[in-house]
């Protein structure tokens, strides 16, 4: 799960997926001032009730919000209906300080069924290919639809969270938490040619304190082995409420991934 990158054809490549009901402004990698996005629809009432379980009453407010976010993340995977969405990945390359150049656009259908995401009908520049997404040349990524969020909050990941203060994002005043995951607990798989590695990673997560919804995740790989073809891998993912029929669901709407040789 998580970001998976094949060896890029140039020194630096980006894969970007967009289905933006709220904004088409790309996220900004590395924590800082984010684009001013318009507010998204209010979440359904069930998502706005904070958890009042006994296990969170003895925690600090900061720890309690993390536990509420953990619960909300798993409710997301359990309550989300089975459906299909279209993903578009615009890929770019850049060498040093040269201008970023577009490479191509990869599209695929994401089939979300019984809590699992699968990719089919992969196209490159709108031309069908018989290769699965994981076998196309260049950079690609998976897991944005559900896996990244669930992995971060899964107890087996043992992510260590530290409060980073408040930050506005997507029309909300969010609480930011910096986090770290050790390599032995990492489920983030990086691919480059025949080499695979699950690195330690660190990053930040933006949480709406009123609903415990995750609004943004940033991740940066740490201590990548020196013999691995990439020395920098980062990804950022934005969430917002999307109306499906008469209900509203928290879904990923924009992601950006960066890999450097």
Secondary structure, 3 states (H helix, E strand, C coil): CCCCECCCCCCEEEEEEECCCCCCCCCCCCCCCCCCCCCCCCCCHHHHCCCCCHHHHCCCHHHHHHHHHHHHHHHHHHHCCCEEEEEEEEEEECCCCCCCEEEEEEEEEEEEECCEEEEEEEEECCEECCCCHHHCCCECCCCCCCHHHHHHHCHHHCCEEEEEEEEEECCEEEEEEEEEECHHHCCCCEEECCEEECCEEEEEEEEECCCCCEEEEEEEEECCCCCCCCCEEEEEEEEEEEEECCEEEEEEEEEEEEEEC
